[in-house]
Amino acid sequence: MSNRTIRHLRMAMTSIAVLAGLALQPALAAPVTVSVLYAVPANFSDVQKEIATRFMAEHPDIKIEFRTPAKDYEAGVEQILRGVLSKDLPDVAFVGLNQVRLLEGRNLIVPLDELASKDGGFQQLGYNQSIVDLGKVSANVFALPFAVSTPILYVNEDLVRAAGGDIDHFPKTWGGINDLAVKIGNLPGKPDGFFFQWDASGNWLYQALVNSHGGNLVGPNGCEARFDSDAGLWGLQTLQSFHEAGMPNLNWSQSRQAFDAGKLGIVAGSTSYVTTAAKLAQGRFRFRTMPWPDVVDGGKVPAGGTSAVILPSSAEKEQAAWEYVKFATGPIGQTLMAQYTGYMPSNEKAINDENLLKAYYDKHPELLTSVKQLQIVSPWESWAGANGLKIIDVMKTHVEAVATGRSDANATMPTMKAEVQALLPSNCATVN
């Protein structure tokens, strides 16, 4: 046998050995894909993408795949409910804080307590008890807040001063704000004075009026309408007063555009837009934020925003989903969220770290208005039973009628109460 033939045989045997060795090695596991649904892309699209990119760089074994974002929180839940029928549910969803009860009541989300306990518990992960309570239904935690807001006022300081207002002694009552709004409306160019974003996030801002005067929309078990109280009626009457003082007939999106353009003096809304508003105001007008007015002793302001929930799947998928939820609501995810939006972070590690958000807040006092209201925050109230989304729409229709002057507050209240109560479950004692 020639030397050349021997060399060829050796090469062939070596190749066979290599291939055999490769065959014996376990195949590299494919990444676990976690599908994620979120709502309100105008607020969250950029930050969700950034968080996912950072997460996948740290967790190459998990791939984040976004569903088409829902236009708002209600549409997001409707998309989930349709997914039940088509057997096509996301693994993680970011839903309104007021919708956790609805999803839990249909057994569509998993409790997070055991997952968190394996990592030392919620407190060890940076979530204080008030934040944890926002995602609790009965005895279990089913959601972790991702972006928390409180209602505040957006103020064009230049228009306020031009109208004779004192920015350092800003009105502390809605009546005082209505008076100032009329003066702003009489300025040259006829800018609008004030808009109350009654149509944003269901009935959240109506709840803010009711809570601020010591009332509630609903009982603690979710199936008793309680807004027909003195505080609830006062809230509707206050909405009526805005119309009577000349509030324009806009929607929340249009009011943002008008404020950014310097054509609207004061806006009552969520902190979700503070970062963007501050950037757009630069070089155009002086921008301030002010706390929610007319809060009585013992009054509250609701925590709005979105929370992360995990939908049932295999143990492997649920663990991967938990890793993403933990990252998005953890120090890095919350730092990105706060810097991209005006929402408050839910993780104390992000807030207290000099290298994350502590120094950032020192440079952006407009964001501290909401943070300072955390001491009077209350949960976003939710309705029990299958008609939770329908109740939101029913109330929104009545609130719109009052805010636009088509209906009287006193006449609206009994009708709204009767329609809502009729949609609630009759077995209130057994519904969480």
N, C-alpha and C positions, 0 to 999 in steps of 0.2 A: 504494500500500500504506500503510495507516494506521500511525501510530506504535505503536499498541497491538499490531498484528499483528507489527511488526518486533521489539517487546520479547519477544513470545511465541516468535518464531523464535530469537532470540538465547538465551533461556533453555533452549529445547529443545536447541539445538546445544551449549550449555555442559554440559547434563546428559549428552548423548551422549559428549562428550569425556571427562568425568569417569569414566563407566562404562567407556569404552575403556581409559583409563589404568589403572583398577583391574584390568581383565582382563589387562593386560600384566604386572602385578606378580606375583611368585611367591607362591603360597599359603603362609601361615604354616605351618611344619612342626608337626605334632602332636607332643606330648611322647613320648619313648620310655618305654614302660611296662616296669618291672623288677619281676617277681614275686619275692617273698621268702618263704621258709619258715624258721621257727625253732621250737625246741622249748622245753619247760618254761615255759609262759606264767606260772606262778606267780612265777617269778624274773624273766622278761624282757619281759612284755607291755607294761608301762608305759614302760620305757626304749626298747624298739624303736619304739614309736609316737612318742616324743619325738625320737629320732634321725631318724626318717623325716621328721617335720615340719620339723626344722631343715635337713635336707638339701634338701628340696624348695624351701624358701625361698631357698636359695643356688643351686639348680639347677632353675630353672623348666622347663627342657627335658627333665627326667626325672621321671616319676611312679612312686612306690613303691606297690606293691599287695601286701598281705600275704595269703598263703595261711592257711588255718585252722591254728593252731599245733599241733604234735604234743605229746602229753603228756610224752614223754621223748625222749632222744637215739635210742634204739633204734627207737621208733615213727616218728621223723623219717626215718631211713634207710629203713625199710620203706615209708614214703609215697613216697620218691624211687624206690625199686625198682618200686613199682606204677605210678608215672608213666612209667617206661620202656615198660611194656606198653601203657599208654593214650596214649602220646605226649603227655603233659601234665606236663612238668617245670618246676620253678621256675627262675628265672635265677640266683638266689643262695640258698644254704642255709646255715644255721648248724647245724653238726653237732658231735657229740662229737669231741674231739681223737683218740680211739681209733678213729674210723671213717673217717678220711681214707684209710688204706691200702685199705680195702674198696672205697671209691668210685673210687679211682685204678685199682685192679685191674680195674675194669669199664669204664674209659675214660669215666667219667661226670663228671669234673671237669677243668678246664683248668689247666695250669701258670701260675703268676703271675709267673714270673721276667721274661719279656719285657715284660709290662705295667708292672711295677715299674721296670725299667731305663729306660723312656721318661720316668719321673718322677725319675730320678736314683738309683734303686736303693733297696733296703729300708732301709739305714742312713740315707740322706738323708731318708727318710720317717718316721724315728723308731723303727724296729724293730731291737733289738739281735740279735746272732747267736743267742743262746739262745732267743729268742722265734721267730725265723725257723725254727730247727731243729725246733720243735714241729710245724710243718706240712709238714715235708719228707718225701718218699718217694723213696728212692734219691738221685738228683742234683738233683731239682727240688722247688720249693716249690709245693704245691697248696692250702695253706690259710694264713690269717693268724688267729692267736688273737684272739678278740673279748673273752672273759671268762675269765680264768685263775684257778684256785683251787688251794690246797694244803690238805691235811687238817689240821685244828686241833681244839682242845677248846673247847667253850662251857661256861662255869662260872657257876653261881649262887653268888656269893661269900657271901651270907647263909646259905645252907644249909651250905656248907663250914665256915664259922666256927661255926655252931650245932652241927655234928658234931665240933667240936674240931680241925678242920683248920687249917693255917697257910697262908693264901693266898699269902704271900710266899715260902714254901718248899713249893710245890706238888709233889706226887709226880711223879717223872720216869720212873717205870716203870708198866707196866700192872698189875703186882701191887700196887703202892702205890695206884693208882687203885681197884682192886677193894676193897682194905681200906677206903678212905675211903667208897666207895659203900655198903658194908655199914653203916657208921656213920650215913650220911645216911638210909638206909632204916629205921633204928631210931629216928629222931626222932619226936616227936609228930606225928600226922597221917599218918605212914608215907609220906613222899614216896619216889619211886623214886630210887635213887642214881646210876645210870649207864646210858646207852644208846649202843651203837656202831651207827651207821647202815650196817650191812652191805648193805642192799638198795638204797642210793642209787647211781644211775649204774652199773649193771651190777656189775662186780667191782672197782670203783675202790678202795674202802677195804680190801678184802682185798689188793689190790696194794700199798697203802700199808704194810700190815704186812710184806709180803714184801720190798719195796724197802728198808724201814727197817733190815732185818737183812742187807742186802747181796745179796738174791736178786732173781730176775726171774720173771715168769709165763711168758715166751715168749722164744725166741731172736731175734736181730736181724733175721732174714729173715721172721719172722712165722709160721713153720711147724714149730716145735719146742717142745713144752710143756716148760718147765723149772721148774715150781713144785713138783715132787716133790724139792726140795732140803731141806737143814736149815732154811733160812729159810722155805720154803714150808710145811713141816710145823709149824714154830714158829708161823706165822701161824694155821693151823687150830687148834692147841692153845690159842693165846691167845683165839681166838673161843670155844672150849669153856669156858675159864676164866671168861669173862664170864657165860655161862649159869649156871655153877656158883656164881658169886658173887651170883646173884639178878637178873640183867638181865631187865627185863620183855619180854614178847613183843609188841613194837610194830612198826610200820613207820616209815620215816623221817619221813613227814608227821605221824604221831601223836606222834612224839617231839618235833617242833618245837612242837606245840600244848601238850604237857605242860611243856616247858621254859618257854615263854612265860607259862604260867599259874603258874609258880613251884612246880610239883609234880615237877620232875626236876632233880637237882643238877648232873650233868655229861653232856654229849653230845659224842661224837666224830663229826665230819662235815666238810662242805665249808665254805669261807669264804663261799659264795654267799649265806648268810642273815645275815651279821653285821650289816649295816646295819639290817635289819628287827628282828632280835633286840634290838639296842641300843635302838631306839625303843620297842619293846613293854615292855622292862624298866624304862624310866624311871618312877620313882615307885612301883615294885613291889618291885624287889630290885636289889642291886648286881651288875653284869654284867662279866665278864672274859672274855678269850680267852687260851688258853695254847698253846704250841707242841706239835707232835706228840711224844709221849714215846717212850722206848726206841729212839732212833736210834743205832746203833752207829757206830764209826769207819768211814767210807766208805759208810755207809748213805744212802739218798735218800728223798725223798717225791715222789709223782707229781704232775705238773701236770694237773689236771682242767679241766673247763669246756668251752667251745664255741668253734668256729672258723668263719670264713667261707670258703666255697668258691663258685666260679663254675662253672655248668654250661654245656656247649657250646651256642652259638647263632650268630647272625649276628655279624659283626665289630662292627656298631653296638651290638647288645645287649650283647655282652661288654664293650665299652668303657664303656657306661653302668653295667653291673653292677660293673665295676672302680671307677668313681667312687664308687659307694655303699659298696663294701667298704672302700675307702681312707678314706672319711669315717667310717664306723662304727668302724674300728680306728685312726683318727687322733686327734689331740689333743682335738677337741670331742666326738666320739663316745665316746672312752674316759673323758673326764671325767664325762660324763653316766652312763655305765655304772657307774663306781665309786661315784658318789654315790647312784645308785638301788639298788645291790646291795652285796654285800660282796666281790665278785670283785676280783682285781687287774687293773689296766690293763696292756695289752700295748705301749703306746706311751710311750717315754721322754720325748717332748716334753710329754705330759700330766703325767707324774710330776714333772718338774723345773721346770715353769713355776709361778712364785709366784701367778699369776692363775688357774691351773687347779687342780692337785691338791696341790701342795707344801704350801700353807697348810692345806688341808683335812685332810691326814694329821696335821699338827701338832695339830689339834683333836680327832682321832679315833684315839687310840692303839690301840683294839681292832682296827683294821684293819691295823696295822703287824705284827701277829704273823705273818701270812701273807707279807707283803713280805719280812720278815727270813729267811724260809725259802727264798727264791729261790736262795740260794747252794748249796742241796743238792737242787734240783729235778731231776726226770728225766721223760722223756716218758710219757704215758699209753700203755701197751703195747696193741698190737693184733694181731689174728690174720689171717693170709693166707688166701686162698681164698674160696670161695662160702659157707662155713659160719660166717663170723665172728660173725654175730648168734646163731646157734644155740649156738655155743660159750659165749658170754656167758650164755645161759639155762641151759645144762647146769651150768656152774660155779656159777651163782647158786643153783640147786637144792641142790647139795651144801653150799655155804656156809650156806644157810638151815638145813639139817638139823643142822649142827654148832652154829650159833649159837643154835638153839632147843632143843638137847638131844636131838634125835631120832636123832643119829648120833654116833659117836665119831671124833675127829680122825684117829687112827692108822688106823682101818679105812676111813675115807673116802678118804684120799689115793690109794692105788693104783687104786681104782675111778674116781675123778675123772680121774686121769692117763690111764688107758686110754680112757675115753670121749672125752676131748678130743683125744688123739692120733689116734684113729680118724676124727675129723672134719676133720683137717688134710690138705692136699694131699700126695700121695705124691711129687710132683716138686719137692721143696723147693729143690733147687739152681737151679731156673729160675723160682721165684716170688719176687717182691720182698718 
